[in-house]
């Protein structure tokens, strides 16, 4: 009869799980908007409001992707803001150009 050492089996499994969890956390938090940039974005959105739209079937979560049918808008004449935005359900949503991934949601 072969005896299995539980520590030998579980240690690599736990390490792998921790690595996967760490990657998920890093991905969700990889977008950092400086306070100065955040202020510029908020002021711009107030000065140039967009009509709110509804996007059925899409949950507004950081990391979610907006469909191609949703028109996103650039921050015109604003230096150092590389994101685009749209207003969904009365919430301003910052989107990464190209991927259309939601990076920040303003309530």
N, C-alpha and C positions, 0 to 999 in steps of 0.2 A: 504494500500500500504506500502510495506516494503522498507525502505531506507537503502542502503548499503554504509557503510563508505569506501571509496576508500583506505584510508591509512591502514585500517585493512586488506584488501584483498591483496594489493600490497606489503606491508612490508614483510610478510613471503615469498612471491614469489621472491622478489628482494634479500632477504637474502639467499635463496636457490640457486639462480643463482650465487651470489657472491661466495658461498662456492664451487660450482661446478667449477667455473672459477679458483678459488684459487688452487684447487686440480690439475687441468690440468696444470697450470703454474708450480706448485711444481714438478709434474711428469716430465715435459719436462726439468727442470733444476736440476734434482737430481744428475746428474753426474758432478762432479767437478774434473778437472785434474789440479794438482798443476803445476806451471810453470816449476819446475825442472823435473817433470815427462814428461811434454809436450816436453821439450828439448830432453830428452832421447829417446822418441818415434820418434821424427823427425830425430834424428841422426841415429837411428837403421834402419828406413825405407830407408834412403839415402844409408846406407852401404849395405843393403840387399833388393834391389828393387825386386818387383814382377811384373809379366806381368799384364797389365791392362785387365780386362774382362768387358763384357757387361751383364747386367741382365735385359732383357726385362720384362716390366710389373711391375718393382719395382722402385718407386720413391726414390731417395736418400734424405731422410729426417731423422733428429734425431727422434728416436722413431719408425721408420719403422723397419720391421723384414726381414732379408735376408732368402731366402728359403734354405732348407737343401741341395739343389744341388750345392750351392756356397761353395767352399772350403775356409775356413778361416784359418789363420796361427797364431801360437803362437809366442810370443816374447821370443826366446830362450836365456837363460842365462841373463835375464834382471830382476833384483829384483824389486818387488813392482809394476809391471805392470800386472794387472789381466785381461786385455782385449786381444782380438785377432784382427787381421786386414786382410784386403783384399784391392786390388786396383780395383776400379770400375770406368770406364770412366775417367781414369787418375787422380782419386781422391782417396787418402788413406782414408779408412773407418774403424773406430774403432768399434768393435762389442763386446757386452757383451756375454761371454761364456754361453752356456746353453740356453739362450733365443734368441740369434742371433739378438738382438735388437741393432740398430745403436745408438751409444752414442756420436760420434764425427766424423766430416768429415773435412779432411784437403784438401785445394785446392792447 
